């Protein structure tokens, strides 16, 4: 952790709601005139799109039924930990970008699904902001979770996560139910070993829980909406959290435990604004004190 060069990390699997958290922080940064060095988790995958397909085919041919992009063999955990360490100490470090589509790739004159060259994080940023799969990974070799000053987990309950993946891959990518189910099963060991354990290291967790029947996610016809959900917000250390204020500002919210508040799904971004704006204020105040 670093007072001079703080790090905020959002960790959660694809479709978990990390985009909503990122949008919330973008609004906070713009309003507070904060310059953030943004790091996308996809840029720390080990292989580009074509190489990953080749690796997956080779793994399947070798009888590996659990090959996935969740685990250490397909990610640069050590490099991500080094970026966090270097930024915390010096305010810079090595980063690159993953070009998801043709629009992102065009300015770089590269193909979609490739990485840009490694480059230094620009100097003079106020903080580093990471959003991806592995912001709180801890293994025998690396401890990424030790570096962020604010570590946020975003995860839906497992049936909702599966519904979101099934809907996206079938409707938007044209995959069959069998193909998506196979992917879910193949990822499961890495999900259990490298995704779930992160949420015991986070400072705040947001978990979306549907209020409709999702008992069989493989037959769901649509994704439960925000208005059909509640969000469980758990604080690892509730000291200093003004729960009474949050309850007064968020209609229909309630406390389920001494460190947990539950809010309507449609109010998740409002809750994030109310919770994280003071966190960012305190970060910037501490930074100004040590810099003056």
C-alpha positions in Angstrom: 0.0 0.0 0.0 1.1 3.5 -0.7 0.2 7.0 0.4 2.0 8.9 -2.3 0.9 6.6 -5.2 -2.4 4.8 -4.1 -3.9 1.9 -6.0 -7.6 1.0 -6.4 -8.3 -2.4 -7.8 -11.6 -3.9 -8.9 -11.7 -7.7 -9.1 -14.4 -9.9 -10.4 -15.2 -12.3 -13.2 -16.6 -11.2 -16.6 -20.2 -10.0 -16.4 -20.1 -9.6 -12.7 -20.7 -5.9 -12.7 -17.2 -4.6 -12.8 -18.2 -2.2 -15.6 -20.6 -0.5 -13.3 -17.9 0.0 -10.7 -15.5 1.3 -13.3 -18.2 3.8 -14.6 -18.7 5.0 -11.0 -15.1 5.6 -10.4 -14.7 7.4 -13.8 -17.4 9.8 -12.6 -15.7 10.3 -9.3 -12.3 10.9 -10.9 -13.9 13.4 -13.4 -15.8 15.3 -10.6 -12.8 15.4 -8.3 -10.3 16.2 -11.1 -8.2 13.1 -10.5 -5.9 11.7 -13.1 -5.8 7.9 -13.0 -3.5 5.4 -14.7 -6.0 2.9 -15.9 -5.0 -0.8 -16.2 -7.3 -3.4 -17.8 -6.9 -6.9 -16.5 -7.1 -8.4 -20.0 -3.7 -6.8 -20.8 -2.1 -9.2 -18.3 -3.3 -12.4 -20.0 -0.3 -14.4 -21.2 -1.5 -15.1 -24.8 -3.2 -13.0 -27.4 -6.5 -14.2 -29.0 -5.0 -16.5 -31.7 -2.3 -17.9 -29.4 -4.9 -18.6 -26.7 -7.0 -20.6 -29.2 -3.9 -22.6 -30.2 -3.1 -23.2 -26.6 -6.6 -24.3 -25.9 -6.6 -26.7 -28.8 -3.3 -28.2 -27.7 -4.5 -28.6 -24.1 -7.7 -30.4 -25.3 -5.6 -32.7 -27.6 -3.4 -33.5 -24.6 -6.5 -34.4 -22.5 -6.5 -31.3 -20.3 -10.2 -30.8 -19.5 -9.6 -27.8 -17.2 -7.8 -25.3 -19.4 -9.0 -21.7 -18.8 -8.0 -18.0 -18.7 -8.7 -17.9 -15.0 -5.5 -19.7 -13.9 -1.8 -18.9 -13.6 -0.6 -20.6 -16.7 -2.5 -18.2 -18.9 -1.9 -15.0 -17.0 1.1 -12.8 -16.0 0.5 -12.8 -12.2 4.1 -11.9 -11.4 4.1 -9.0 -13.9 0.9 -7.6 -12.5 2.3 -7.8 -8.9 5.4 -6.0 -10.1 3.4 -3.2 -11.7 1.5 -2.7 -8.4 4.7 -2.8 -6.4 6.5 -0.4 -8.7 3.6 2.0 -9.0 3.2 2.1 -5.2 6.9 3.0 -4.8 7.6 5.2 -7.8 4.3 6.2 -9.4 5.1 4.3 -12.6 5.7 0.8 -14.0 5.2 -1.3 -17.1 1.8 -1.7 -18.8 0.3 -2.6 -22.2 -3.2 -2.7 -23.7 -5.3 -5.5 -25.1 -7.1 -4.5 -28.2 -10.5 -6.1 -28.0 -12.0 -5.1 -31.3 -11.4 -3.4 -34.6 -12.2 0.1 -33.2 -9.6 -0.3 -30.4 -7.1 -1.8 -32.8 -7.3 0.8 -35.6 -5.3 3.6 -34.0 -2.5 1.1 -33.3 -2.5 -0.4 -36.8 -2.8 -3.9 -35.2 -5.2 -6.7 -35.4 -8.0 -7.1 -32.8 -7.1 -9.6 -30.1 -3.5 -8.5 -29.9 -1.4 -6.6 -27.3 0.3 -3.2 -27.7 4.0 -3.1 -26.8 4.9 -2.7 -23.2 5.4 0.9 -22.1 5.9 3.0 -18.9 2.9 4.2 -17.0 2.9 8.0 -17.5 4.4 9.9 -14.6 2.3 12.5 -12.7 -0.9 10.4 -12.3 -2.7 10.7 -9.0 -3.5 7.0 -8.6 -3.6 3.6 -10.4 -7.0 2.1 -11.2 -7.1 -1.6 -12.1 -10.2 -3.5 -13.3 -10.0 -7.2 -14.1 -10.0 -10.8 -13.0 -7.0 -11.0 -10.7 -6.7 -7.8 -8.6 -6.6 -9.8 -5.4 -4.8 -13.1 -6.4 -2.6 -14.7 -3.8 -0.6 -17.8 -4.7 2.6 -19.4 -3.2 4.6 -17.3 -5.7 2.8 -13.9 -5.8 0.7 -11.8 -3.5 -1.1 -9.2 -5.6 -3.7 -8.5 -2.9 -1.2 -6.9 -0.6 -0.6 -3.8 -2.8 -4.0 -2.0 -3.4 -5.1 0.6 -1.0 -8.7 0.0 -1.9 -9.6 -3.5 -3.1 -13.2 -4.1 -4.3 -14.8 -7.4 -5.2 -17.8 -7.6 -7.5 -19.5 -10.9 -8.0 -23.0 -12.1 -8.7 -24.3 -15.3 -7.0 -23.1 -18.3 -9.1 -26.4 -19.1 -10.9 -26.8 -15.4 -12.0 -23.2 -15.5 -13.2 -23.9 -18.6 -15.3 -27.1 -17.0 -16.7 -25.2 -13.9 -17.8 -22.5 -16.0 -19.5 -25.1 -18.3 -21.2 -27.1 -15.4 -22.4 -24.1 -13.4 -23.7 -22.4 -16.4 -25.4 -25.5 -17.7 -27.0 -27.2 -14.5 -28.0 -24.2 -12.3 -28.8 -21.6 -14.9 -29.9 -23.7 -17.6 -31.4 -22.4 -20.5 -29.2 -24.6 -23.5 -28.5 -25.9 -24.3 -25.0 -23.6 -27.4 -25.0 -20.5 -25.3 -25.9 -21.1 -22.7 -23.2 -21.9 -25.4 -20.6 -18.6 -27.1 -21.5 -16.7 -23.8 -21.0 -18.3 -23.3 -17.6 -17.3 -26.9 -16.5 -13.8 -26.5 -17.9 -13.2 -23.2 -16.0 -14.5 -24.5 -12.7 -11.3 -25.7 -11.0 -9.5 -22.4 -11.8 -12.7 -20.5 -10.7 -12.7 -22.3 -7.4 -8.9 -21.9 -6.9 -8.1 -18.5 -8.3 -11.3 -16.4 -8.5 -13.3 -17.2 -5.4 -10.4 -16.9 -2.9 -9.8 -13.3 -3.9 -13.0 -12.2 -2.2 -11.6 -12.9 1.3 -8.9 -10.3 0.6 -11.1 -7.5 -0.6 -12.0 -4.5 1.5 -15.5 -4.2 0.1 -17.6 -6.8 -1.8 -20.7 -6.2 -3.9 -22.7 -9.3 -4.6 -25.8 -9.1 -6.8 -28.6 -11.5 -5.8 -31.6 -12.1 -8.0 -35.1 -11.9 -6.4 -36.5 -14.3 -9.1 -36.2 -18.0 -9.6 -32.8 -18.9 -11.0 -32.7 -22.5 -9.8 -31.9 -23.8 -13.3 -29.7 -21.2 -15.0 -29.4 -23.4 -18.1 -33.1 -22.8 -19.1 -33.3 -19.1 -18.2 -34.7 -17.0 -21.0 -33.3 -13.6 -19.9 -31.0 -12.1 -17.3 -32.7 -10.8 -14.1 -32.8 -7.0 -14.2 -31.3 -4.7 -11.6 -34.9 -4.0 -10.4 -35.3 -7.8 -9.9 -32.2 -8.0 -7.7 -30.7 -6.9 -4.4 -27.0 -6.1 -3.8 -25.3 -7.3 -0.7 -22.4 -5.0 0.3 -20.0 -6.4 2.8 -17.2 -4.4 4.5 -14.2 -6.3 5.8 -13.7 -3.5 8.3 -16.9 -1.6 9.0 -15.1 0.9 11.3 -15.8 4.4 10.1 -18.6 3.4 7.7 -21.7 5.6 8.4 -24.4 2.9 7.9 -27.1 5.2 9.2 -26.3 7.8 6.5 -26.3 5.1 3.8 -29.6 3.8 4.9 -31.1 7.3 5.0 -29.8 8.0 1.4 -30.8 4.7 -0.2 -34.5 3.9 0.0 -35.4 0.3 1.0 -31.9 -0.6 2.2 -31.3 -2.5 5.4 -28.6 -4.1 7.5 -28.3 -7.9 7.4 -25.2 -8.1 9.6 -23.1 -5.6 11.5 -20.7 -5.2 8.5 -23.3 -5.7 5.7 -25.9 -3.5 4.1 -28.3 -4.7 1.4 -29.6 -2.2 -1.3 -32.0 -2.5 -4.2 -30.2 -3.6 -7.4 -31.1 -0.4 -9.2 -29.4 1.7 -6.5 -26.0 -0.1 -6.7 -24.2 2.8 -8.5 -25.7 5.3 -6.1 -24.4 3.2 -3.2 -21.0 3.1 -4.8 -20.9 6.8 -5.2 -21.8 7.3 -1.6 -19.4 4.8 -0.3 -16.3 5.4 -2.5 -16.3 9.2 -2.8 -15.1 9.6 0.8 -12.5 6.8 0.3 -11.1 8.7 -2.6 -11.2 12.0 -0.7 -9.2 10.5 2.1 -6.6 9.0 -0.3 -6.1 12.4 -1.9 -5.9 14.2 1.5 -3.2 11.8 2.7 -1.3 12.1 -0.5 -1.3 16.0 -0.3 0.0 15.8 3.3 3.0 13.7 2.6 3.7 15.6 -0.6 3.7 19.1 1.0 
